[in-house]
Amino acid sequence: MPNTKGAKKRLRQSFVRRDRNRAAKTRVRHSLRKFREAVAAKNFEEAKELSRVAARLLDKAAANGVLHRNKAARLKSRMCRLMVTSQQAA
C-alpha cells in the first residue's frame, strides 16, 4: 500500500489508465474479430468497411500508447493480406 500522498495519487491514476487501456484493447480485438468473421463468410464489402474501422482503432491505440506502433502496423498489414488472399481464392 502506498504511504505518501503522491504515491496514493499515482495508484489512483494507474487504475484509471489500466481501465482505459483495457477498454481500448478490447475494442481493437472485437473489431479485428468482426473483420475476420466477415472475411471468412466471404462478405467482402462488409469486410472492407470493417477493415477501415479496425485500422482507425489500431492507429488510435498506437497513438495513445496502448499498443506499440509496430504491432499496430503489423496487425493492419495482416488484415490487408488476409483480405487480398481471400478475395483471390474466392
TIMI-2910 file (N, C-alpha, C, CB; in pm, 1 decimal, decimal comma, always signed):
<rs>
+----------+----------+----------+----------+----------+----------+----------+----------+----------+----------+----------+----------+------+
!      n_x !      n_y !      n_z !     ca_x !     ca_y !     ca_z !      c_x !      c_y !      c_z !     cb_x !     cb_y !     cb_z ! resn !
+----------+----------+----------+----------+----------+----------+----------+----------+----------+----------+----------+----------+------+
!    +83,8 !   -119,4 !     +0,0 !     +0,0 !     +0,0 !     +0,0 !    +87,8 !   +125,1 !     +0,0 !    -95,0 !     +0,2 !   +122,2 !  Met !
!    +45,0 !   +224,6 !    -72,9 !   +123,1 !   +348,9 !    -76,7 !   +110,1 !   +424,8 !    +54,9 !    +77,4 !   +438,2 !   -194,0 !  Pro !
!   +217,0 !   +490,6 !    +91,2 !   +218,2 !   +563,8 !   +217,9 !   +207,6 !   +714,3 !   +198,1 !   +344,2 !   +531,7 !   +295,1 !  Asn !
!   +272,4 !   +764,8 !    +95,4 !   +273,3 !   +909,5 !    +77,3 !   +153,4 !   +954,1 !     -6,7 !   +404,7 !   +954,4 !    +11,0 !  Thr !
!   +125,5 !  +1081,9 !     +2,9 !    +13,1 !  +1139,3 !    -70,8 !    +32,8 !  +1121,6 !   -222,6 !     -3,0 !  +1289,4 !    -35,7 !  Lys !
!   +155,9 !  +1144,9 !   -268,5 !   +185,5 !  +1131,7 !   -411,3 !   +171,4 !   +987,9 !   -459,6 !   +325,8 !  +1181,8 !   -440,4 !  Gly !
!   +214,0 !   +893,0 !   -375,8 !   +204,4 !   +752,3 !   -414,2 !    +58,3 !   +708,2 !   -422,2 !   +281,2 !   +664,1 !   -314,2 !  Ala !
!    -25,4 !   +760,6 !   -333,8 !   -168,7 !   +727,9 !   -337,3 !   -232,3 !   +780,2 !   -465,4 !   -241,3 !   +786,9 !   -214,2 !  Lys !
!   -191,2 !   +901,0 !   -506,5 !   -244,0 !   +958,8 !   -629,8 !   -198,7 !   +875,9 !   -750,4 !   -198,3 !  +1106,1 !   -645,0 !  Lys !
!    -72,8 !   +834,5 !   -752,4 !    -22,2 !   +753,4 !   -863,2 !    -98,9 !   +621,5 !   -873,4 !   +128,3 !   +726,1 !   -845,6 !  Arg !
!   -133,9 !   +563,9 !   -760,3 !   -210,7 !   +439,7 !   -760,1 !   -348,3 !   +462,1 !   -821,3 !   -224,1 !   +384,6 !   -617,2 !  Leu !
!   -414,0 !   +572,1 !   -781,5 !   -545,4 !   +603,9 !   -840,2 !   -533,7 !   +623,4 !   -990,5 !   -605,3 !   +730,5 !   -775,2 !  Arg !
!   -430,1 !   +696,0 !  -1032,7 !   -411,3 !   +721,9 !  -1175,2 !   -386,1 !   +592,4 !  -1252,4 !   -295,0 !   +819,2 !  -1196,5 !  Gln !
!   -309,8 !   +502,6 !  -1192,7 !   -279,6 !   +378,0 !  -1263,5 !   -405,2 !   +293,8 !  -1282,5 !   -173,6 !   +297,5 !  -1187,5 !  Ser !
!   -497,7 !   +297,4 !  -1186,2 !   -623,7 !   +223,8 !  -1201,3 !   -706,8 !   +281,5 !  -1316,3 !   -704,7 !   +227,8 !  -1069,6 !  Phe !
!   -712,3 !   +413,2 !  -1323,2 !   -789,5 !   +478,2 !  -1429,5 !   -727,9 !   +444,9 !  -1565,3 !   -794,7 !   +632,3 !  -1408,2 !  Val !
!   -594,8 !   +454,1 !  -1575,4 !   -526,7 !   +426,1 !  -1702,6 !   -541,7 !   +279,8 !  -1741,2 !   -377,8 !   +462,8 !  -1693,5 !  Arg !
!   -534,4 !   +190,0 !  -1643,8 !   -549,4 !    +47,6 !  -1672,3 !   -686,5 !    +19,6 !  -1732,8 !   -529,4 !    -35,8 !  -1544,4 !  Arg !
!   -790,2 !    +77,6 !  -1672,9 !   -925,9 !    +56,2 !  -1724,5 !   -940,8 !   +112,6 !  -1865,4 !  -1029,4 !   +120,5 !  -1631,1 !  Asp !
!   -883,9 !   +229,5 !  -1888,6 !   -892,6 !   +292,5 !  -2020,6 !   -818,3 !   +208,7 !  -2125,0 !   -834,8 !   +436,1 !  -2016,1 !  Arg !
!   -699,3 !   +159,5 !  -2089,2 !   -620,5 !    +77,3 !  -2182,1 !   -690,5 !    -54,4 !  -2211,0 !   -480,4 !    +50,7 !  -2125,1 !  Asn !
!   -748,9 !   -114,7 !  -2108,2 !   -821,7 !   -240,4 !  -2128,9 !   -938,0 !   -220,6 !  -2225,1 !   -873,0 !   -295,6 !  -1995,0 !  Arg !
!  -1011,2 !   -111,7 !  -2207,8 !  -1126,0 !    -84,3 !  -2294,9 !  -1079,8 !    -65,2 !  -2439,0 !  -1202,8 !    +40,9 !  -2246,4 !  Ala !
!   -969,7 !     +5,6 !  -2459,3 !   -919,6 !    +29,4 !  -2595,0 !   -873,8 !   -101,1 !  -2658,7 !   -803,9 !   +131,2 !  -2593,1 !  Ala !
!   -802,2 !   -184,8 !  -2584,2 !   -756,0 !   -312,8 !  -2637,8 !   -873,9 !   -403,3 !  -2672,4 !   -663,4 !   -382,8 !  -2537,1 !  Lys !
!   -975,5 !   -401,8 !  -2588,3 !  -1092,7 !   -485,2 !  -2613,5 !  -1163,7 !   -439,6 !  -2740,2 !  -1189,1 !   -481,1 !  -2493,7 !  Thr !
!  -1177,8 !   -308,5 !  -2758,1 !  -1240,4 !   -256,5 !  -2881,1 !  -1162,6 !   -300,2 !  -3004,4 !  -1249,3 !   -102,7 !  -2876,7 !  Arg !
!  -1030,3 !   -294,3 !  -2996,6 !   -946,2 !   -335,0 !  -3109,5 !   -965,9 !   -483,5 !  -3138,1 !   -796,9 !   -304,8 !  -3080,7 !  Val !
!   -961,6 !   -566,7 !  -3035,0 !   -976,6 !   -710,9 !  -3055,7 !  -1112,3 !   -746,1 !  -3114,4 !   -956,9 !   -785,1 !  -2924,7 !  Arg !
!  -1217,8 !   -680,0 !  -3066,3 !  -1351,6 !   -707,2 !  -3118,7 !  -1361,9 !   -665,7 !  -3265,3 !  -1458,0 !   -633,8 !  -3035,2 !  His !
!  -1304,0 !   -551,8 !  -3299,8 !  -1311,5 !   -507,1 !  -3439,1 !  -1234,3 !   -601,8 !  -3530,7 !  -1256,9 !   -363,8 !  -3452,9 !  Ser !
!  -1119,0 !   -651,7 !  -3484,5 !  -1042,6 !   -746,2 !  -3565,1 !  -1118,0 !   -878,3 !  -3581,0 !   -905,3 !   -771,0 !  -3501,9 !  Leu !
!  -1183,8 !   -921,5 !  -3475,3 !  -1259,5 !  -1045,8 !  -3483,3 !  -1375,4 !  -1033,1 !  -3581,0 !  -1311,3 !  -1085,4 !  -3345,4 !  Arg !
!  -1447,0 !   -919,2 !  -3575,1 !  -1557,9 !   -897,1 !  -3668,2 !  -1507,5 !   -896,1 !  -3811,9 !  -1630,2 !   -764,9 !  -3636,2 !  Lys !
!  -1391,8 !   -834,3 !  -3835,9 !  -1333,4 !   -831,6 !  -3969,3 !  -1302,9 !   -972,8 !  -4017,6 !  -1206,1 !   -746,4 !  -3970,4 !  Phe !
!  -1237,3 !  -1053,5 !  -3932,8 !  -1202,4 !  -1190,1 !  -3972,5 !  -1326,8 !  -1274,4 !  -3998,3 !  -1116,3 !  -1256,1 !  -3865,0 !  Arg !
!  -1432,4 !  -1252,6 !  -3919,8 !  -1556,9 !  -1327,0 !  -3941,6 !  -1620,8 !  -1288,2 !  -4075,0 !  -1655,7 !  -1301,7 !  -3826,1 !  Glu !
!  -1615,6 !  -1160,3 !  -4109,9 !  -1672,2 !  -1115,1 !  -4237,6 !  -1593,8 !  -1174,1 !  -4354,5 !  -1672,1 !   -960,6 !  -4245,7 !  Ala !
!  -1461,9 !  -1180,3 !  -4342,5 !  -1379,7 !  -1238,4 !  -4448,8 !  -1408,8 !  -1387,9 !  -4460,7 !  -1228,8 !  -1214,3 !  -4421,2 !  Val !
!  -1421,3 !  -1455,3 !  -4348,2 !  -1449,5 !  -1598,9 !  -4350,6 !  -1584,8 !  -1628,1 !  -4414,3 !  -1445,3 !  -1656,2 !  -4209,1 !  Ala !
!  -1680,1 !  -1535,9 !  -4396,9 !  -1812,9 !  -1552,3 !  -4455,3 !  -1816,9 !  -1502,9 !  -4600,2 !  -1916,9 !  -1477,6 !  -4371,5 !  Ala !
!  -1700,3 !  -1462,1 !  -4653,2 !  -1687,8 !  -1412,5 !  -4791,1 !  -1774,9 !  -1290,0 !  -4817,6 !  -1724,6 !  -1522,5 !  -4889,2 !  Lys !
!  -1795,1 !  -1211,0 !  -4713,2 !  -1870,7 !  -1086,7 !  -4723,4 !  -1768,4 !   -973,2 !  -4734,4 !  -1967,7 !  -1066,5 !  -4599,1 !  Asn !
!  -1717,0 !   -952,3 !  -4857,2 !  -1601,5 !   -863,8 !  -4874,8 !  -1637,5 !   -715,5 !  -4864,3 !  -1537,1 !   -890,3 !  -5008,8 !  Phe !
!  -1759,0 !   -678,1 !  -4898,5 !  -1798,7 !   -537,8 !  -4885,2 !  -1800,9 !   -497,0 !  -4738,2 !  -1937,1 !   -513,9 !  -4949,5 !  Glu !
!  -1859,9 !   -582,1 !  -4655,9 !  -1863,1 !   -554,5 !  -4511,9 !  -1722,5 !   -559,8 !  -4454,0 !  -1954,8 !   -655,1 !  -4439,0 !  Glu !
!  -1642,1 !   -654,5 !  -4500,9 !  -1505,3 !   -668,6 !  -4451,2 !  -1422,8 !   -545,0 !  -4483,5 !  -1439,2 !   -793,0 !  -4510,7 !  Ala !
!  -1446,3 !   -485,9 !  -4600,0 !  -1372,5 !   -365,1 !  -4637,7 !  -1402,7 !   -250,9 !  -4541,1 !  -1407,4 !   -323,3 !  -4781,8 !  Lys !
!  -1530,9 !   -234,7 !  -4508,2 !  -1570,4 !   -129,6 !  -4413,0 !  -1514,9 !   -160,1 !  -4273,5 !  -1725,2 !   -116,3 !  -4407,3 !  Glu !
!  -1522,1 !   -285,4 !  -4233,0 !  -1471,4 !   -323,4 !  -4100,6 !  -1319,8 !   -307,6 !  -4093,2 !  -1510,7 !   -468,3 !  -4067,7 !  Leu !
!  -1250,9 !   -325,4 !  -4205,1 !  -1105,6 !   -307,0 !  -4203,0 !  -1070,6 !   -160,2 !  -4180,0 !  -1042,6 !   -356,9 !  -4334,8 !  Ser !
!  -1150,5 !    -70,2 !  -4236,7 !  -1127,8 !    +73,1 !  -4211,3 !  -1147,4 !   +106,2 !  -4064,2 !  -1222,3 !   +158,9 !  -4297,1 !  Arg !
!  -1255,0 !    +51,7 !  -4007,1 !  -1284,0 !    +76,7 !  -3865,4 !  -1171,6 !    +22,6 !  -3777,6 !  -1418,8 !    +12,5 !  -3825,0 !  Val !
!  -1128,0 !   -100,6 !  -3806,7 !  -1022,8 !   -163,1 !  -3727,3 !   -891,2 !    -86,9 !  -3740,9 !  -1003,9 !   -309,0 !  -3769,5 !  Ala !
!   -858,5 !    -43,3 !  -3862,2 !   -733,7 !    +30,8 !  -3883,0 !   -736,0 !   +161,7 !  -3805,5 !   -710,8 !    +58,1 !  -4032,8 !  Ala !
!   -850,8 !   +226,4 !  -3804,6 !   -863,7 !   +352,3 !  -3729,6 !   -844,0 !   +328,0 !  -3579,9 !  -1002,1 !   +417,1 !  -3755,4 !  Arg !
!   -905,6 !   +222,1 !  -3527,6 !   -889,5 !   +190,5 !  -3385,3 !   -744,5 !   +154,0 !  -3353,3 !   -982,9 !    +75,0 !  -3345,0 !  Leu !
!   -679,2 !    +79,9 !  -3443,8 !   -538,9 !    +44,5 !  -3422,2 !   -451,2 !   +169,2 !  -3419,4 !   -490,4 !    -51,8 !  -3531,4 !  Leu !
!   -476,1 !   +262,2 !  -3511,7 !   -397,5 !   +385,5 !  -3514,6 !   -417,0 !   +466,8 !  -3387,7 !   -434,8 !   +469,3 !  -3636,0 !  Asp !
!   -542,3 !   +474,8 !  -3341,2 !   -569,5 !   +549,5 !  -3217,9 !   -500,9 !   +484,8 !  -3098,3 !   -720,7 !   +558,6 !  -3193,0 !  Lys !
!   -508,2 !   +351,2 !  -3091,1 !   -445,6 !   +280,8 !  -2979,2 !   -294,1 !   +301,4 !  -2980,9 !   -479,3 !   +130,3 !  -2984,2 !  Ala !
!   -235,4 !   +298,9 !  -3099,0 !    -90,1 !   +319,9 !  -3109,1 !    -53,9 !   +463,1 !  -3072,2 !    -40,0 !   +287,8 !  -3251,7 !  Ala !
!   -136,1 !   +558,4 !  -3114,0 !   -106,8 !   +698,8 !  -3083,6 !   -116,0 !   +726,2 !  -2934,1 !   -202,8 !   +790,9 !  -3159,3 !  Ala !
!   -206,1 !   +657,6 !  -2866,7 !   -223,1 !   +679,2 !  -2722,7 !   -132,5 !   +591,2 !  -2638,2 !   -366,2 !   +654,5 !  -2683,9 !  Asn !
!    -49,8 !   +508,8 !  -2702,4 !    +44,1 !   +427,0 !  -2627,4 !    -15,9 !   +299,6 !  -2572,1 !   +100,6 !   +505,9 !  -2516,4 !  Gly !
!   -135,0 !   +265,5 !  -2613,5 !   -198,2 !   +141,4 !  -2567,0 !   -131,5 !    +22,7 !  -2635,2 !   -351,7 !   +142,2 !  -2595,8 !  Val !
!   -104,1 !    +36,2 !  -2765,3 !    -32,1 !    -65,0 !  -2842,4 !    +95,4 !     -2,2 !  -2897,1 !   -120,6 !   -122,1 !  -2958,1 !  Leu !
!   +195,3 !    -84,4 !  -2918,9 !   +316,7 !    -36,5 !  -2983,7 !   +285,8 !     -8,0 !  -3130,0 !   +432,4 !   -139,8 !  -2970,1 !  His !
!   +347,2 !    +95,1 !  -3184,5 !   +314,7 !   +134,4 !  -3323,1 !   +349,5 !    +24,8 !  -3422,1 !   +388,6 !   +262,9 !  -3361,1 !  Arg !
!   +454,9 !    -53,2 !  -3396,1 !   +490,9 !   -162,0 !  -3487,6 !   +388,1 !   -274,5 !  -3480,8 !   +631,2 !   -216,4 !  -3454,4 !  Asn !
!   +332,2 !   -299,6 !  -3364,0 !   +229,6 !   -403,4 !  -3352,3 !   +104,8 !   -360,6 !  -3428,3 !   +195,8 !   -431,6 !  -3203,6 !  Lys !
!    +67,6 !   -233,9 !  -3417,1 !    -48,8 !   -183,6 !  -3489,9 !    -25,6 !   -195,8 !  -3640,2 !    -78,2 !    -36,7 !  -3451,5 !  Ala !
!    +93,7 !   -161,3 !  -3685,1 !   +125,8 !   -171,1 !  -3827,2 !   +123,0 !   -316,6 !  -3872,6 !   +263,5 !   -108,8 !  -3856,0 !  Ala !
!   +175,0 !   -406,3 !  -3790,4 !   +176,2 !   -548,8 !  -3824,7 !    +35,2 !   -603,5 !  -3838,0 !   +253,0 !   -628,5 !  -3719,5 !  Arg !
!    -52,3 !   -567,0 !  -3744,4 !   -190,2 !   -614,7 !  -3748,8 !   -263,6 !   -560,4 !  -3870,9 !   -264,2 !   -575,0 !  -3621,1 !  Leu !
!   -239,7 !   -433,8 !  -3905,0 !   -302,6 !   -375,2 !  -4023,8 !   -253,2 !   -444,8 !  -4150,2 !   -273,8 !   -223,7 !  -4031,6 !  Lys !
!   -124,1 !   -474,2 !  -4154,7 !    -67,5 !   -542,7 !  -4270,1 !   -127,3 !   -681,7 !  -4285,7 !    +84,4 !   -551,8 !  -4257,5 !  Ser !
!   -142,8 !   -753,0 !  -4176,3 !   -201,8 !   -887,1 !  -4181,4 !   -348,3 !   -881,6 !  -4223,7 !   -189,2 !   -956,1 !  -4045,0 !  Arg !
!   -418,0 !   -776,5 !  -4179,8 !   -557,4 !   -759,4 !  -4222,0 !   -565,8 !   -744,8 !  -4372,7 !   -620,6 !   -637,3 !  -4153,4 !  Met !
!   -481,3 !   -658,1 !  -4428,1 !   -483,0 !   -633,5 !  -4573,0 !   -446,4 !   -760,7 !  -4648,7 !   -385,6 !   -519,1 !  -4610,3 !  Cys !
!   -346,2 !   -831,7 !  -4600,0 !   -303,5 !   -954,2 !  -4667,8 !   -413,3 !  -1059,4 !  -4664,8 !   -176,0 !  -1009,5 !  -4603,4 !  Arg !
!   -482,2 !  -1072,5 !  -4553,6 !   -592,3 !  -1167,8 !  -4543,0 !   -703,3 !  -1132,3 !  -4641,1 !   -647,3 !  -1171,2 !  -4399,6 !  Leu !
!   -732,1 !  -1005,2 !  -4653,7 !   -837,4 !   -959,5 !  -4744,0 !   -801,4 !   -994,1 !  -4889,0 !   -859,9 !   -806,9 !  -4728,6 !  Met !
!   -678,4 !   -964,1 !  -4928,2 !   -635,4 !   -987,0 !  -5065,9 !   -633,3 !  -1136,5 !  -5098,6 !   -496,4 !   -925,7 !  -5089,3 !  Val !
!   -573,5 !  -1215,3 !  -5011,4 !   -562,6 !  -1358,8 !  -5040,1 !   -698,5 !  -1426,8 !  -5041,4 !   -472,7 !  -1426,4 !  -4937,8 !  Thr !
!   -788,5 !  -1385,2 !  -4955,0 !   -922,3 !  -1447,8 !  -4953,5 !  -1004,2 !  -1407,7 !  -5074,4 !   -997,9 !  -1410,1 !  -4826,0 !  Ser !
!   -984,3 !  -1284,8 !  -5124,6 !  -1055,5 !  -1242,6 !  -5246,1 !  -1002,1 !  -1317,8 !  -5368,4 !  -1041,4 !  -1089,4 !  -5267,1 !  Gln !
!   -872,7 !  -1342,4 !  -5372,9 !   -816,4 !  -1415,6 !  -5485,6 !   -860,1 !  -1561,1 !  -5484,2 !   -664,6 !  -1406,8 !  -5484,1 !  Gln !
!   -875,6 !  -1616,7 !  -5364,5 !   -915,5 !  -1756,4 !  -5353,4 !  -1064,1 !  -1775,6 !  -5387,2 !   -886,6 !  -1807,9 !  -5212,2 !  Ala !
!  -1142,1 !  -1669,6 !  -5370,6 !  -1287,2 !  -1680,4 !  -5393,3 !  -1323,5 !  -1681,0 !  -5539,7 !  -1359,1 !  -1567,4 !  -5325,3 !  Ala !
+----------+----------+----------+----------+----------+----------+----------+----------+----------+----------+----------+----------+------+
</rs>
